[in-house]
Amino acid sequence: MPLSFNNLRIGKTYRLINFGQKTEFEVMEINEDENHRLKDINTLEEAFLQDLLFEGRGKDYDLEEI
């Protein structure tokens, strides 16, 4: 069962799978509107959580701590 976005913690790393796309990221900042600032641990690019979920949640959606 996937984690809730309320369980994300600053400095922890997570893996998000959605529509076949795997993203591993570290949480840099937690915002009240749940649009958290993230850093991809493979490319070191920064993004926001809403950028990863702009298509919605697919049948393969999974969020886990790594």
CHARMM-style PDB file with segment names, atoms N, HN, CA, C and O in Angstrom:
ATOM      1  N   MET     1       0.840  -1.167   0.000  1.00  0.00      PROA
ATOM      2  CA  MET     1       0.000   0.000   0.000  1.00  0.00      PROA
ATOM      3  C   MET     1       0.894   1.243   0.000  1.00  0.00      PROA
ATOM      4  O   MET     1       1.831   1.327   0.794  1.00  0.00      PROA
ATOM      5  N   PRO     2       0.612   2.211  -0.885  1.00  0.00      PROA
ATOM      6  CA  PRO     2       1.455   3.405  -0.977  1.00  0.00      PROA
ATOM      7  C   PRO     2       1.347   4.291   0.262  1.00  0.00      PROA
ATOM      8  O   PRO     2       0.332   4.301   0.959  1.00  0.00      PROA
ATOM      9  N   LEU     3       2.417   5.030   0.510  1.00  0.00      PROA
ATOM     10  HN  LEU     3       3.241   5.023  -0.056  1.00  0.00      PROA
ATOM     11  CA  LEU     3       2.421   6.001   1.597  1.00  0.00      PROA
ATOM     12  C   LEU     3       1.536   7.184   1.241  1.00  0.00      PROA
ATOM     13  O   LEU     3       1.280   7.455   0.068  1.00  0.00      PROA
ATOM     14  N   SER     4       1.076   7.876   2.260  1.00  0.00      PROA
ATOM     15  HN  SER     4       1.284   7.656   3.213  1.00  0.00      PROA
ATOM     16  CA  SER     4       0.343   9.117   2.080  1.00  0.00      PROA
ATOM     17  C   SER     4       1.344  10.263   1.984  1.00  0.00      PROA
ATOM     18  O   SER     4       2.441  10.167   2.534  1.00  0.00      PROA
ATOM     19  N   PHE     5       0.989  11.336   1.299  1.00  0.00      PROA
ATOM     20  HN  PHE     5       0.097  11.413   0.852  1.00  0.00      PROA
ATOM     21  CA  PHE     5       1.871  12.492   1.201  1.00  0.00      PROA
ATOM     22  C   PHE     5       2.074  13.148   2.562  1.00  0.00      PROA
ATOM     23  O   PHE     5       3.043  13.884   2.747  1.00  0.00      PROA
ATOM     24  N   ASN     6       1.186  12.898   3.512  1.00  0.00      PROA
ATOM     25  HN  ASN     6       0.399  12.299   3.362  1.00  0.00      PROA
ATOM     26  CA  ASN     6       1.349  13.422   4.866  1.00  0.00      PROA
ATOM     27  C   ASN     6       2.505  12.753   5.600  1.00  0.00      PROA
ATOM     28  O   ASN     6       3.004  13.296   6.585  1.00  0.00      PROA
ATOM     29  N   ASN     7       2.936  11.587   5.138  1.00  0.00      PROA
ATOM     30  HN  ASN     7       2.530  11.145   4.338  1.00  0.00      PROA
ATOM     31  CA  ASN     7       4.018  10.848   5.781  1.00  0.00      PROA
ATOM     32  C   ASN     7       5.402  11.228   5.267  1.00  0.00      PROA
ATOM     33  O   ASN     7       6.401  10.735   5.790  1.00  0.00      PROA
ATOM     34  N   LEU     8       5.486  12.096   4.253  1.00  0.00      PROA
ATOM     35  HN  LEU     8       4.675  12.496   3.828  1.00  0.00      PROA
ATOM     36  CA  LEU     8       6.782  12.505   3.729  1.00  0.00      PROA
ATOM     37  C   LEU     8       7.508  13.365   4.752  1.00  0.00      PROA
ATOM     38  O   LEU     8       6.893  14.187   5.431  1.00  0.00      PROA
ATOM     39  N   ARG     9       8.824  13.171   4.859  1.00  0.00      PROA
ATOM     40  HN  ARG     9       9.323  12.503   4.308  1.00  0.00      PROA
ATOM     41  CA  ARG     9       9.647  13.900   5.825  1.00  0.00      PROA
ATOM     42  C   ARG     9      10.851  14.504   5.118  1.00  0.00      PROA
ATOM     43  O   ARG     9      11.399  13.904   4.193  1.00  0.00      PROA
ATOM     44  N   ILE    10      11.258  15.683   5.550  1.00  0.00      PROA
ATOM     45  HN  ILE    10      10.812  16.170   6.301  1.00  0.00      PROA
ATOM     46  CA  ILE    10      12.406  16.374   4.978  1.00  0.00      PROA
ATOM     47  C   ILE    10      13.661  15.530   5.189  1.00  0.00      PROA
ATOM     48  O   ILE    10      13.899  15.014   6.282  1.00  0.00      PROA
ATOM     49  N   GLY    11      14.465  15.396   4.126  1.00  0.00      PROA
ATOM     50  HN  GLY    11      14.273  15.815   3.238  1.00  0.00      PROA
ATOM     51  CA  GLY    11      15.717  14.657   4.194  1.00  0.00      PROA
ATOM     52  C   GLY    11      15.586  13.179   3.906  1.00  0.00      PROA
ATOM     53  O   GLY    11      16.603  12.507   3.736  1.00  0.00      PROA
ATOM     54  N   LYS    12      14.394  12.645   3.843  1.00  0.00      PROA
ATOM     55  HN  LYS    12      13.567  13.191   3.981  1.00  0.00      PROA
ATOM     56  CA  LYS    12      14.183  11.225   3.534  1.00  0.00      PROA
ATOM     57  C   LYS    12      14.072  11.048   2.026  1.00  0.00      PROA
ATOM     58  O   LYS    12      13.713  11.983   1.311  1.00  0.00      PROA
ATOM     59  N   THR    13      14.385   9.838   1.541  1.00  0.00      PROA
ATOM     60  HN  THR    13      14.677   9.079   2.121  1.00  0.00      PROA
ATOM     61  CA  THR    13      14.290   9.539   0.119  1.00  0.00      PROA
ATOM     62  C   THR    13      13.142   8.576  -0.141  1.00  0.00      PROA
ATOM     63  O   THR    13      12.854   7.692   0.665  1.00  0.00      PROA
ATOM     64  N   TYR    14      12.494   8.765  -1.282  1.00  0.00      PROA
ATOM     65  HN  TYR    14      12.728   9.484  -1.937  1.00  0.00      PROA
ATOM     66  CA  TYR    14      11.310   7.994  -1.634  1.00  0.00      PROA
ATOM     67  C   TYR    14      11.370   7.599  -3.099  1.00  0.00      PROA
ATOM     68  O   TYR    14      12.082   8.212  -3.894  1.00  0.00      PROA
ATOM     69  N   ARG    15      10.609   6.559  -3.448  1.00  0.00      PROA
ATOM     70  HN  ARG    15      10.031   6.061  -2.803  1.00  0.00      PROA
ATOM     71  CA  ARG    15      10.454   6.121  -4.833  1.00  0.00      PROA
ATOM     72  C   ARG    15       8.977   6.255  -5.184  1.00  0.00      PROA
ATOM     73  O   ARG    15       8.106   5.736  -4.485  1.00  0.00      PROA
ATOM     74  N   LEU    16       8.715   6.958  -6.277  1.00  0.00      PROA
ATOM     75  HN  LEU    16       9.422   7.379  -6.845  1.00  0.00      PROA
ATOM     76  CA  LEU    16       7.356   7.133  -6.776  1.00  0.00      PROA
ATOM     77  C   LEU    16       7.243   6.441  -8.118  1.00  0.00      PROA
ATOM     78  O   LEU    16       8.034   6.702  -9.024  1.00  0.00      PROA
ATOM     79  N   ILE    17       6.264   5.560  -8.251  1.00  0.00      PROA
ATOM     80  HN  ILE    17       5.621   5.348  -7.515  1.00  0.00      PROA
ATOM     81  CA  ILE    17       5.967   4.903  -9.512  1.00  0.00      PROA
ATOM     82  C   ILE    17       4.571   5.343  -9.915  1.00  0.00      PROA
ATOM     83  O   ILE    17       3.618   5.195  -9.149  1.00  0.00      PROA
ATOM     84  N   ASN    18       4.453   5.888 -11.128  1.00  0.00      PROA
ATOM     85  HN  ASN    18       5.226   6.008 -11.750  1.00  0.00      PROA
ATOM     86  CA  ASN    18       3.159   6.378 -11.602  1.00  0.00      PROA
ATOM     87  C   ASN    18       3.161   6.334 -13.124  1.00  0.00      PROA
ATOM     88  O   ASN    18       4.029   6.928 -13.763  1.00  0.00      PROA
ATOM     89  N   PHE    19       2.200   5.637 -13.703  1.00  0.00      PROA
ATOM     90  HN  PHE    19       1.495   5.154 -13.184  1.00  0.00      PROA
ATOM     91  CA  PHE    19       2.103   5.461 -15.151  1.00  0.00      PROA
ATOM     92  C   PHE    19       3.395   4.919 -15.739  1.00  0.00      PROA
ATOM     93  O   PHE    19       3.807   5.334 -16.822  1.00  0.00      PROA
ATOM     94  N   GLY    20       4.042   3.989 -15.031  1.00  0.00      PROA
ATOM     95  HN  GLY    20       3.708   3.651 -14.151  1.00  0.00      PROA
ATOM     96  CA  GLY    20       5.243   3.346 -15.511  1.00  0.00      PROA
ATOM     97  C   GLY    20       6.517   4.157 -15.341  1.00  0.00      PROA
ATOM     98  O   GLY    20       7.598   3.664 -15.661  1.00  0.00      PROA
ATOM     99  N   GLN    21       6.422   5.367 -14.854  1.00  0.00      PROA
ATOM    100  HN  GLN    21       5.543   5.767 -14.594  1.00  0.00      PROA
ATOM    101  CA  GLN    21       7.592   6.218 -14.660  1.00  0.00      PROA
ATOM    102  C   GLN    21       8.051   6.107 -13.208  1.00  0.00      PROA
ATOM    103  O   GLN    21       7.271   6.342 -12.285  1.00  0.00      PROA
ATOM    104  N   LYS    22       9.323   5.747 -13.010  1.00  0.00      PROA
ATOM    105  HN  LYS    22       9.956   5.556 -13.760  1.00  0.00      PROA
ATOM    106  CA  LYS    22       9.896   5.636 -11.674  1.00  0.00      PROA
ATOM    107  C   LYS    22      10.725   6.875 -11.384  1.00  0.00      PROA
ATOM    108  O   LYS    22      11.559   7.278 -12.194  1.00  0.00      PROA
ATOM    109  N   THR    23      10.492   7.475 -10.226  1.00  0.00      PROA
ATOM    110  HN  THR    23       9.814   7.147  -9.568  1.00  0.00      PROA
ATOM    111  CA  THR    23      11.241   8.653  -9.802  1.00  0.00      PROA
ATOM    112  C   THR    23      11.691   8.433  -8.374  1.00  0.00      PROA
ATOM    113  O   THR    23      10.886   8.087  -7.509  1.00  0.00      PROA
ATOM    114  N   GLU    24      12.971   8.632  -8.125  1.00  0.00      PROA
ATOM    115  HN  GLU    24      13.625   8.912  -8.828  1.00  0.00      PROA
ATOM    116  CA  GLU    24      13.510   8.547  -6.769  1.00  0.00      PROA
ATOM    117  C   GLU    24      13.913   9.955  -6.366  1.00  0.00      PROA
ATOM    118  O   GLU    24      14.658  10.619  -7.087  1.00  0.00      PROA
ATOM    119  N   PHE    25      13.431  10.415  -5.227  1.00  0.00      PROA
ATOM    120  HN  PHE    25      12.826   9.876  -4.641  1.00  0.00      PROA
ATOM    121  CA  PHE    25      13.649  11.793  -4.843  1.00  0.00      PROA
ATOM    122  C   PHE    25      13.858  11.941  -3.343  1.00  0.00      PROA
ATOM    123  O   PHE    25      13.494  11.070  -2.552  1.00  0.00      PROA
ATOM    124  N   GLU    26      14.456  13.073  -2.976  1.00  0.00      PROA
ATOM    125  HN  GLU    26      14.752  13.780  -3.618  1.00  0.00      PROA
ATOM    126  CA  GLU    26      14.625  13.468  -1.579  1.00  0.00      PROA
ATOM    127  C   GLU    26      13.739  14.687  -1.352  1.00  0.00      PROA
ATOM    128  O   GLU    26      13.671  15.575  -2.201  1.00  0.00      PROA
ATOM    129  N   VAL    27      13.064  14.729  -0.214  1.00  0.00      PROA
ATOM    130  HN  VAL    27      13.119  14.008   0.476  1.00  0.00      PROA
ATOM    131  CA  VAL    27      12.200  15.861   0.116  1.00  0.00      PROA
ATOM    132  C   VAL    27      13.070  16.993   0.657  1.00  0.00      PROA
ATOM    133  O   VAL    27      13.782  16.823   1.646  1.00  0.00      PROA
ATOM    134  N   MET    28      13.005  18.144   0.000  1.00  0.00      PROA
ATOM    135  HN  MET    28      12.426  18.282  -0.804  1.00  0.00      PROA
ATOM    136  CA  MET    28      13.809  19.302   0.393  1.00  0.00      PROA
ATOM    137  C   MET    28      13.017  20.268   1.276  1.00  0.00      PROA
ATOM    138  O   MET    28      13.566  20.858   2.206  1.00  0.00      PROA
ATOM    139  N   GLU    29      11.728  20.425   0.981  1.00  0.00      PROA
ATOM    140  HN  GLU    29      11.282  19.946   0.225  1.00  0.00      PROA
ATOM    141  CA  GLU    29      10.895  21.381   1.706  1.00  0.00      PROA
ATOM    142  C   GLU    29       9.450  20.887   1.676  1.00  0.00      PROA
ATOM    143  O   GLU    29       8.976  20.388   0.656  1.00  0.00      PROA
ATOM    144  N   ILE    30       8.763  21.031   2.797  1.00  0.00      PROA
ATOM    145  HN  ILE    30       9.149  21.436   3.626  1.00  0.00      PROA
ATOM    146  CA  ILE    30       7.364  20.639   2.878  1.00  0.00      PROA
ATOM    147  C   ILE    30       6.516  21.903   2.966  1.00  0.00      PROA
ATOM    148  O   ILE    30       6.699  22.725   3.864  1.00  0.00      PROA
ATOM    149  N   ASN    31       5.592  22.047   2.028  1.00  0.00      PROA
ATOM    150  HN  ASN    31       5.443  21.379   1.299  1.00  0.00      PROA
ATOM    151  CA  ASN    31       4.708  23.209   1.983  1.00  0.00      PROA
ATOM    152  C   ASN    31       3.328  22.827   2.481  1.00  0.00      PROA
ATOM    153  O   ASN    31       2.935  21.664   2.391  1.00  0.00      PROA
ATOM    154  N   GLU    32       2.593  23.788   3.002  1.00  0.00      PROA
ATOM    155  HN  GLU    32       2.912  24.733   3.074  1.00  0.00      PROA
ATOM    156  CA  GLU    32       1.261  23.519   3.544  1.00  0.00      PROA
ATOM    157  C   GLU    32       0.278  23.059   2.480  1.00  0.00      PROA
ATOM    158  O   GLU    32      -0.645  22.302   2.780  1.00  0.00      PROA
ATOM    159  N   ASP    33       0.459  23.501   1.246  1.00  0.00      PROA
ATOM    160  HN  ASP    33       1.209  24.116   1.002  1.00  0.00      PROA
ATOM    161  CA  ASP    33      -0.472  23.129   0.178  1.00  0.00      PROA
ATOM    162  C   ASP    33      -0.129  21.785  -0.456  1.00  0.00      PROA
ATOM    163  O   ASP    33      -0.654  21.450  -1.518  1.00  0.00      PROA
ATOM    164  N   GLU    34       0.745  21.016   0.183  1.00  0.00      PROA
ATOM    165  HN  GLU    34       1.171  21.288   1.046  1.00  0.00      PROA
ATOM    166  CA  GLU    34       1.184  19.691  -0.262  1.00  0.00      PROA
ATOM    167  C   GLU    34       1.902  19.711  -1.609  1.00  0.00      PROA
ATOM    168  O   GLU    34       1.995  18.679  -2.274  1.00  0.00      PROA
ATOM    169  N   ASN    35       2.404  20.863  -2.014  1.00  0.00      PROA
ATOM    170  HN  ASN    35       2.328  21.701  -1.474  1.00  0.00      PROA
ATOM    171  CA  ASN    35       3.230  20.944  -3.213  1.00  0.00      PROA
ATOM    172  C   ASN    35       4.682  21.024  -2.760  1.00  0.00      PROA
ATOM    173  O   ASN    35       5.319  22.073  -2.856  1.00  0.00      PROA
ATOM    174  N   HSD    36       5.191  19.911  -2.268  1.00  0.00      PROA
ATOM    175  HN  HSD    36       4.674  19.059  -2.189  1.00  0.00      PROA
ATOM    176  CA  HSD    36       6.513  19.846  -1.662  1.00  0.00      PROA
ATOM    177  C   HSD    36       7.615  20.016  -2.706  1.00  0.00      PROA
ATOM    178  O   HSD    36       7.461  19.607  -3.856  1.00  0.00      PROA
ATOM    179  N   ARG    37       8.732  20.627  -2.290  1.00  0.00      PROA
ATOM    180  HN  ARG    37       8.857  20.960  -1.355  1.00  0.00      PROA
ATOM    181  CA  ARG    37       9.896  20.788  -3.159  1.00  0.00      PROA
ATOM    182  C   ARG    37      10.761  19.539  -3.016  1.00  0.00      PROA
ATOM    183  O   ARG    37      11.093  19.123  -1.906  1.00  0.00      PROA
ATOM    184  N   LEU    38      11.122  18.945  -4.157  1.00  0.00      PROA
ATOM    185  HN  LEU    38      10.853  19.282  -5.059  1.00  0.00      PROA
ATOM    186  CA  LEU    38      11.843  17.678  -4.188  1.00  0.00      PROA
ATOM    187  C   LEU    38      13.131  17.817  -4.981  1.00  0.00      PROA
ATOM    188  O   LEU    38      13.274  18.729  -5.795  1.00  0.00      PROA
ATOM    189  N   LYS    39      14.080  16.893  -4.735  1.00  0.00      PROA
ATOM    190  HN  LYS    39      13.963  16.152  -4.074  1.00  0.00      PROA
ATOM    191  CA  LYS    39      15.303  16.811  -5.531  1.00  0.00      PROA
ATOM    192  C   LYS    39      15.448  15.380  -6.014  1.00  0.00      PROA
ATOM    193  O   LYS    39      15.515  14.449  -5.211  1.00  0.00      PROA
ATOM    194  N   ASP    40      15.497  15.207  -7.319  1.00  0.00      PROA
ATOM    195  HN  ASP    40      15.443  15.964  -7.972  1.00  0.00      PROA
ATOM    196  CA  ASP    40      15.704  13.890  -7.911  1.00  0.00      PROA
ATOM    197  C   ASP    40      17.095  13.410  -7.522  1.00  0.00      PROA
ATOM    198  O   ASP    40      18.074  14.119  -7.755  1.00  0.00      PROA
ATOM    199  N   ILE    41      17.203  12.222  -6.936  1.00  0.00      PROA
ATOM    200  HN  ILE    41      16.407  11.646  -6.747  1.00  0.00      PROA
ATOM    201  CA  ILE    41      18.501  11.761  -6.439  1.00  0.00      PROA
ATOM    202  C   ILE    41      19.394  11.225  -7.550  1.00  0.00      PROA
ATOM    203  O   ILE    41      20.583  11.002  -7.326  1.00  0.00      PROA
ATOM    204  N   ASN    42      18.844  11.014  -8.745  1.00  0.00      PROA
ATOM    205  HN  ASN    42      17.877  11.195  -8.927  1.00  0.00      PROA
ATOM    206  CA  ASN    42      19.653  10.535  -9.864  1.00  0.00      PROA
ATOM    207  C   ASN    42      20.189  11.680 -10.720  1.00  0.00      PROA
ATOM    208  O   ASN    42      21.338  11.642 -11.160  1.00  0.00      PROA
ATOM    209  N   THR    43      19.358  12.703 -10.957  1.00  0.00      PROA
ATOM    210  HN  THR    43      18.425  12.735 -10.600  1.00  0.00      PROA
ATOM    211  CA  THR    43      19.767  13.812 -11.822  1.00  0.00      PROA
ATOM    212  C   THR    43      20.064  15.084 -11.047  1.00  0.00      PROA
ATOM    213  O   THR    43      20.612  16.030 -11.613  1.00  0.00      PROA
ATOM    214  N   LEU    44      19.718  15.130  -9.769  1.00  0.00      PROA
ATOM    215  HN  LEU    44      19.274  14.361  -9.309  1.00  0.00      PROA
ATOM    216  CA  LEU    44      19.900  16.284  -8.893  1.00  0.00      PROA
ATOM    217  C   LEU    44      19.064  17.491  -9.309  1.00  0.00      PROA
ATOM    218  O   LEU    44      19.313  18.600  -8.837  1.00  0.00      PROA
ATOM    219  N   GLU    45      18.073  17.296 -10.187  1.00  0.00      PROA
ATOM    220  HN  GLU    45      17.870  16.395 -10.570  1.00  0.00      PROA
ATOM    221  CA  GLU    45      17.166  18.373 -10.569  1.00  0.00      PROA
ATOM    222  C   GLU    45      16.119  18.569  -9.483  1.00  0.00      PROA
ATOM    223  O   GLU    45      15.694  17.612  -8.834  1.00  0.00      PROA
ATOM    224  N   GLU    46      15.711  19.808  -9.293  1.00  0.00      PROA
ATOM    225  HN  GLU    46      16.057  20.585  -9.820  1.00  0.00      PROA
ATOM    226  CA  GLU    46      14.663  20.096  -8.321  1.00  0.00      PROA
ATOM    227  C   GLU    46      13.324  20.206  -9.037  1.00  0.00      PROA
ATOM    228  O   GLU    46      13.251  20.665 -10.177  1.00  0.00      PROA
ATOM    229  N   ALA    47      12.278  19.781  -8.360  1.00  0.00      PROA
ATOM    230  HN  ALA    47      12.338  19.407  -7.434  1.00  0.00      PROA
ATOM    231  CA  ALA    47      10.927  19.822  -8.909  1.00  0.00      PROA
ATOM    232  C   ALA    47       9.945  19.928  -7.753  1.00  0.00      PROA
ATOM    233  O   ALA    47      10.328  19.875  -6.584  1.00  0.00      PROA
ATOM    234  N   PHE    48       8.689  20.075  -8.095  1.00  0.00      PROA
ATOM    235  HN  PHE    48       8.378  20.118  -9.045  1.00  0.00      PROA
ATOM    236  CA  PHE    48       7.633  20.085  -7.096  1.00  0.00      PROA
ATOM    237  C   PHE    48       6.793  18.822  -7.253  1.00  0.00      PROA
ATOM    238  O   PHE    48       6.707  18.253  -8.341  1.00  0.00      PROA
ATOM    239  N   LEU    49       6.186  18.400  -6.178  1.00  0.00      PROA
ATOM    240  HN  LEU    49       6.256  18.862  -5.294  1.00  0.00      PROA
ATOM    241  CA  LEU    49       5.393  17.170  -6.180  1.00  0.00      PROA
ATOM    242  C   LEU    49       4.290  17.214  -7.235  1.00  0.00      PROA
ATOM    243  O   LEU    49       4.032  16.208  -7.896  1.00  0.00      PROA
ATOM    244  N   GLN    50       3.646  18.350  -7.402  1.00  0.00      PROA
ATOM    245  HN  GLN    50       3.855  19.167  -6.866  1.00  0.00      PROA
ATOM    246  CA  GLN    50       2.578  18.454  -8.399  1.00  0.00      PROA
ATOM    247  C   GLN    50       3.100  18.237  -9.816  1.00  0.00      PROA
ATOM    248  O   GLN    50       2.349  17.806 -10.690  1.00  0.00      PROA
ATOM    249  N   ASP    51       4.392  18.534 -10.054  1.00  0.00      PROA
ATOM    250  HN  ASP    51       5.002  18.884  -9.344  1.00  0.00      PROA
ATOM    251  CA  ASP    51       4.979  18.275 -11.372  1.00  0.00      PROA
ATOM    252  C   ASP    51       5.022  16.783 -11.674  1.00  0.00      PROA
ATOM    253  O   ASP    51       4.908  16.379 -12.832  1.00  0.00      PROA
ATOM    254  N   LEU    52       5.185  15.966 -10.642  1.00  0.00      PROA
ATOM    255  HN  LEU    52       5.278  16.294  -9.702  1.00  0.00      PROA
ATOM    256  CA  LEU    52       5.243  14.514 -10.832  1.00  0.00      PROA
ATOM    257  C   LEU    52       3.860  13.891 -10.973  1.00  0.00      PROA
ATOM    258  O   LEU    52       3.721  12.799 -11.524  1.00  0.00      PROA
ATOM    259  N   LEU    53       2.837  14.582 -10.476  1.00  0.00      PROA
ATOM    260  HN  LEU    53       2.949  15.469 -10.028  1.00  0.00      PROA
ATOM    261  CA  LEU    53       1.490  14.028 -10.485  1.00  0.00      PROA
ATOM    262  C   LEU    53       0.539  14.795 -11.394  1.00  0.00      PROA
ATOM    263  O   LEU    53      -0.676  14.731 -11.209  1.00  0.00      PROA
ATOM    264  N   PHE    54       1.076  15.521 -12.373  1.00  0.00      PROA
ATOM    265  HN  PHE    54       2.064  15.573 -12.523  1.00  0.00      PROA
ATOM    266  CA  PHE    54       0.224  16.352 -13.214  1.00  0.00      PROA
ATOM    267  C   PHE    54      -0.764  15.537 -14.037  1.00  0.00      PROA
ATOM    268  O   PHE    54      -1.804  16.063 -14.434  1.00  0.00      PROA
ATOM    269  N   GLU    55      -0.472  14.277 -14.302  1.00  0.00      PROA
ATOM    270  HN  GLU    55       0.373  13.849 -13.980  1.00  0.00      PROA
ATOM    271  CA  GLU    55      -1.370  13.407 -15.067  1.00  0.00      PROA
ATOM    272  C   GLU    55      -2.368  12.682 -14.174  1.00  0.00      PROA
ATOM    273  O   GLU    55      -3.222  11.956 -14.683  1.00  0.00      PROA
ATOM    274  N   GLY    56      -2.288  12.855 -12.880  1.00  0.00      PROA
ATOM    275  HN  GLY    56      -1.594  13.445 -12.466  1.00  0.00      PROA
ATOM    276  CA  GLY    56      -3.132  12.121 -11.951  1.00  0.00      PROA
ATOM    277  C   GLY    56      -2.415  10.879 -11.445  1.00  0.00      PROA
ATOM    278  O   GLY    56      -1.200  10.747 -11.596  1.00  0.00      PROA
ATOM    279  N   ARG    57      -3.162   9.986 -10.855  1.00  0.00      PROA
ATOM    280  HN  ARG    57      -4.149  10.094 -10.733  1.00  0.00      PROA
ATOM    281  CA  ARG    57      -2.594   8.750 -10.311  1.00  0.00      PROA
ATOM    282  C   ARG    57      -3.060   7.568 -11.153  1.00  0.00      PROA
ATOM    283  O   ARG    57      -4.256   7.348 -11.345  1.00  0.00      PROA
ATOM    284  N   GLY    58      -2.082   6.817 -11.648  1.00  0.00      PROA
ATOM    285  HN  GLY    58      -1.111   6.996 -11.492  1.00  0.00      PROA
ATOM    286  CA  GLY    58      -2.392   5.658 -12.480  1.00  0.00      PROA
ATOM    287  C   GLY    58      -2.645   4.416 -11.645  1.00  0.00      PROA
ATOM    288  O   GLY    58      -2.520   4.443 -10.421  1.00  0.00      PROA
ATOM    289  N   LYS    59      -2.998   3.336 -12.310  1.00  0.00      PROA
ATOM    290  HN  LYS    59      -3.099   3.315 -13.304  1.00  0.00      PROA
ATOM    291  CA  LYS    59      -3.273   2.061 -11.628  1.00  0.00      PROA
ATOM    292  C   LYS    59      -2.025   1.507 -10.959  1.00  0.00      PROA
ATOM    293  O   LYS    59      -2.123   0.752  -9.993  1.00  0.00      PROA
ATOM    294  N   ASP    60      -0.845   1.877 -11.467  1.00  0.00      PROA
ATOM    295  HN  ASP    60      -0.765   2.490 -12.253  1.00  0.00      PROA
ATOM    296  CA  ASP    60       0.400   1.363 -10.909  1.00  0.00      PROA
ATOM    297  C   ASP    60       1.008   2.314  -9.870  1.00  0.00      PROA
ATOM    298  O   ASP    60       2.160   2.129  -9.479  1.00  0.00      PROA
ATOM    299  N   TYR    61       0.263   3.317  -9.420  1.00  0.00      PROA
ATOM    300  HN  TYR    61      -0.673   3.467  -9.738  1.00  0.00      PROA
ATOM    301  CA  TYR    61       0.763   4.306  -8.472  1.00  0.00      PROA
ATOM    302  C   TYR    61       1.276   3.635  -7.194  1.00  0.00      PROA
ATOM    303  O   TYR    61       0.592   2.814  -6.584  1.00  0.00      PROA
ATOM    304  N   ASP    62       2.504   4.010  -6.809  1.00  0.00      PROA
ATOM    305  HN  ASP    62       3.060   4.677  -7.305  1.00  0.00      PROA
ATOM    306  CA  ASP    62       3.077   3.504  -5.573  1.00  0.00      PROA
ATOM    307  C   ASP    62       4.076   4.531  -5.052  1.00  0.00      PROA
ATOM    308  O   ASP    62       4.838   5.105  -5.831  1.00  0.00      PROA
ATOM    309  N   LEU    63       4.080   4.763  -3.763  1.00  0.00      PROA
ATOM    310  HN  LEU    63       3.461   4.297  -3.131  1.00  0.00      PROA
ATOM    311  CA  LEU    63       5.005   5.668  -3.114  1.00  0.00      PROA
ATOM    312  C   LEU    63       5.573   4.942  -1.912  1.00  0.00      PROA
ATOM    313  O   LEU    63       4.827   4.524  -1.027  1.00  0.00      PROA
ATOM    314  N   GLU    64       6.908   4.787  -1.874  1.00  0.00      PROA
ATOM    315  HN  GLU    64       7.514   5.126  -2.593  1.00  0.00      PROA
ATOM    316  CA  GLU    64       7.535   4.067  -0.774  1.00  0.00      PROA
ATOM    317  C   GLU    64       8.843   4.728  -0.382  1.00  0.00      PROA
ATOM    318  O   GLU    64       9.494   5.372  -1.205  1.00  0.00      PROA
ATOM    319  N   GLU    65       9.225   4.570   0.875  1.00  0.00      PROA
ATOM    320  HN  GLU    65       8.696   4.047   1.543  1.00  0.00      PROA
ATOM    321  CA  GLU    65      10.500   5.097   1.359  1.00  0.00      PROA
ATOM    322  C   GLU    65      11.605   4.129   0.977  1.00  0.00      PROA
ATOM    323  O   GLU    65      11.429   2.913   1.047  1.00  0.00      PROA
ATOM    324  N   ILE    66      12.754   4.679   0.570  1.00  0.00      PROA
ATOM    325  HN  ILE    66      12.897   5.667   0.513  1.00  0.00      PROA
ATOM    326  CA  ILE    66      13.896   3.825   0.236  1.00  0.00      PROA
ATOM    327  C   ILE    66      15.072   4.163   1.105  1.00  0.00      PROA
ATOM    328  OT1 ILE    66      16.132   3.551   0.975  1.00  0.00      PROA
TER     329      ILE     66
END
